[in-house]
Amino acid sequence: MIHLSKRLSKNASFVTPGNRLADVGTDHGYIPIALVQEGKIPSALAMDVNPGPLERAKEHIQEFHLESYIHTRLSDGVQSLQPGEADSVLIAGMGGALTVKILREGEEVLKTVKELILQPQSEIDKVRRYLEQAGYRITKEDMVWEEGKYYPVMRAEAGEMHYDCEIFYYYGKLLLENAHPVLRKYLQQRKELCEQILERLNRDGKAEEKTRERIREIKEEMQRIHRALTDYYEM
């Protein structure tokens, strides 16, 4: 049996049992292998834009004798995915902008799947905003901490979603409403970091436009963090 890291294990846990999986940016192919070994999914497509990682995934699939259950496919995003081939699509370990690009370019084929499992590494607010305007609703969220980094993961399904609070886009409505302990740790660390950056910028005293813009951005983030901590953790 293959062993998954905490982050990969969390991503895998979001896949609905019995669904056929398309793992976009599969890298080593660990998640499809683990899910098939556990009997959680019947089959999977391990997809990657780069031949190197795809070849490594193929070697691992062969190592565990799962060639009949997991097929590899060279694909830029979901461009090579055909309608009806997958029930779940996993897009993990990429920046938010790239995640949105893949979702936008694959809009038509993604309409044929039941769920998206997303684990963006940055610009998470952009991903949540895209899901809202593209006709998805986030049905599940979680967050893990591993090796000094924070990893939020979400499941999205077709439906309506409208956030009336700005901090939901940045930190996750379900994470905040459930007062998620890992999110709290993240918010507290970001608060301390923002305070340090603001102190340094003010100490430098440079009046350049770039510095003033950065100070404004930091203050806006500090306001969001304060609201999140005050409204959902310090009640």
QUIFENCOR-V465093 format. One record per run of one state. SS is the DSSP state (hx for helix, st for strand, lp for the rest). FROM is the first residue (numbers start at 1). TO is the last residue. If there is no record, write none. Layout:
SS & FROM & TO
SS & FROM & TO
//
This chain:
lp & 1 & 5
hx & 6 & 13
lp & 14 & 20
st & 21 & 24
lp & 25 & 29
hx & 30 & 37
lp & 38 & 43
st & 44 & 48
lp & 49 & 50
hx & 51 & 63
lp & 64 & 69
st & 70 & 74
lp & 75 & 87
st & 88 & 92
lp & 93 & 95
hx & 96 & 105
lp & 106 & 106
hx & 107 & 110
lp & 111 & 114
st & 115 & 119
lp & 120 & 123
hx & 124 & 133
lp & 134 & 135
st & 136 & 146
lp & 147 & 148
st & 149 & 158
lp & 159 & 165
hx & 166 & 171
lp & 172 & 172
hx & 173 & 177
lp & 178 & 180
hx & 181 & 204
lp & 205 & 208
hx & 209 & 232
lp & 233 & 235
//
